[in-house]
């Protein structure tokens, strides 16, 4: 009799534990493609490059990322990732930086993200001299907004 009661208690505890874990109110995250009308908008405000290239021809770029909070609540940016979108002649190494910056509703904030980039091959004759860059902004609420930008590639062989 005592064994049966202990087994019933153990089963009841296990069911209660699983139910509590499955009904927790954790953060629900989602990836949102950026565009007009979104609560968070992102733009590339500028790009600066270092004068010298390393042995492989890579240069450091400082990308100025402007994040605008068009929502009604404060939003905290926790991470910004920049990477090349595609396989063009110019490539950026994926770069990610952590932040803890709250942006009030209706306000903007400028972030600097450093990335290394280089020409991996010569541009083909008819190929556009551009690079497609994907910028992903992660928020403390679990949401991530991603935007793709096209930018010109200038001669990277001379400082």
C-alpha positions in Angstrom: 0.0 0.0 0.0 2.8 2.4 1.0 4.6 1.7 -2.3 1.6 2.5 -4.4 1.1 5.8 -2.6 4.7 6.8 -3.2 4.5 5.9 -6.9 1.3 8.0 -7.2 3.0 11.0 -5.5 6.0 10.7 -7.7 3.9 10.5 -10.9 1.8 13.5 -9.7 5.0 15.5 -9.0 6.4 14.6 -12.4 3.2 15.6 -14.2 3.1 18.9 -12.2 6.7 19.6 -13.0 6.3 19.0 -16.8 3.1 21.1 -16.9 4.8 24.0 -15.1 7.8 23.9 -17.4 5.7 23.7 -20.6 3.4 26.6 -19.5 6.1 29.0 -18.5 5.9 32.5 -19.8 9.3 32.7 -21.5 10.3 35.2 -24.1 8.9 34.4 -27.5 11.3 35.4 -30.2 10.7 36.1 -33.8 12.7 37.2 -36.8 11.1 40.1 -38.7 12.1 41.3 -42.1 12.6 45.0 -41.9 10.7 47.5 -44.1 8.3 50.4 -44.1 5.9 50.4 -41.1 8.0 48.2 -38.8 8.4 49.2 -35.2 12.2 49.1 -35.6 13.9 50.6 -38.6 17.5 50.3 -39.5 19.7 52.3 -41.9 23.4 52.4 -42.7 24.4 56.0 -41.9 27.9 55.7 -43.1 31.0 53.5 -43.6 34.6 54.4 -42.9 37.6 52.4 -43.8 41.1 52.0 -42.5 43.9 53.2 -44.7 46.0 50.1 -44.6 45.2 46.6 -45.7 46.6 43.4 -44.2 48.5 40.8 -46.2 45.4 39.2 -47.6 44.0 42.6 -48.7 41.4 42.9 -45.9 40.6 46.3 -44.5 38.7 47.2 -41.3 35.4 49.0 -41.9 33.4 50.9 -39.3 29.8 50.7 -40.2 27.5 53.3 -38.7 24.1 51.6 -38.1 21.2 53.9 -37.1 18.4 52.1 -35.3 15.1 54.0 -34.9 12.4 53.0 -32.4 9.0 53.7 -34.0 7.1 51.7 -31.4 5.3 53.0 -28.3 7.6 51.2 -25.9 11.3 51.6 -25.1 13.4 48.9 -26.9 16.9 47.7 -25.9 19.3 46.7 -28.6 21.4 43.7 -27.4 23.3 42.7 -30.6 24.0 43.9 -34.1 25.4 41.6 -36.7 26.6 42.6 -40.2 27.5 40.1 -42.9 27.6 39.8 -46.7 24.4 38.6 -48.3 25.4 36.6 -51.3 28.6 35.6 -53.1 29.8 38.8 -54.8 33.4 39.7 -55.5 33.6 41.8 -52.3 32.9 40.0 -49.0 32.6 41.1 -45.4 33.5 38.7 -42.6 30.5 38.2 -40.4 30.8 40.6 -37.5 28.6 40.8 -34.4 28.8 43.1 -31.5 26.9 43.2 -28.2 25.2 46.2 -26.8 22.9 47.1 -24.0 21.4 50.4 -25.3 17.8 51.4 -24.6 16.1 53.5 -27.3 13.1 55.5 -26.2 9.9 55.6 -28.4 10.3 57.9 -31.4 14.1 58.1 -30.9 17.2 57.0 -32.9 20.6 55.7 -31.8 23.8 55.4 -33.9 25.9 52.3 -33.3 29.3 51.6 -34.7 30.0 48.0 -35.8 33.5 47.0 -37.0 33.9 44.4 -39.8 36.7 43.2 -42.0 36.2 43.1 -45.8 38.1 42.4 -48.9 37.9 41.7 -52.6 37.9 37.9 -52.9 38.0 37.9 -56.7 38.0 40.4 -59.6 34.6 41.7 -60.6 33.3 40.1 -63.8 33.0 42.4 -66.8 29.2 42.8 -66.5 29.0 42.4 -62.7 27.8 45.4 -60.7 30.4 46.8 -58.4 28.2 46.5 -55.3 28.0 44.5 -52.1 24.8 43.3 -50.5 25.0 43.6 -46.7 22.6 42.0 -44.3 22.2 43.8 -40.9 20.5 42.0 -38.1 19.4 44.0 -35.0 18.5 41.8 -31.9 16.4 43.3 -29.1 16.1 42.3 -25.4 12.5 41.2 -26.0 13.8 38.4 -28.3 12.8 39.9 -31.6 15.4 40.4 -34.4 14.9 42.7 -37.3 16.9 42.1 -40.5 17.5 44.4 -43.3 19.5 44.0 -46.6 21.4 47.0 -48.1 23.2 47.4 -51.4 26.3 49.6 -51.3 28.9 50.5 -53.9 32.4 49.0 -53.9 35.2 51.4 -54.7 38.7 50.5 -55.6 40.1 48.7 -52.6 43.7 48.4 -53.8 44.7 52.0 -53.1 44.4 53.7 -49.7 
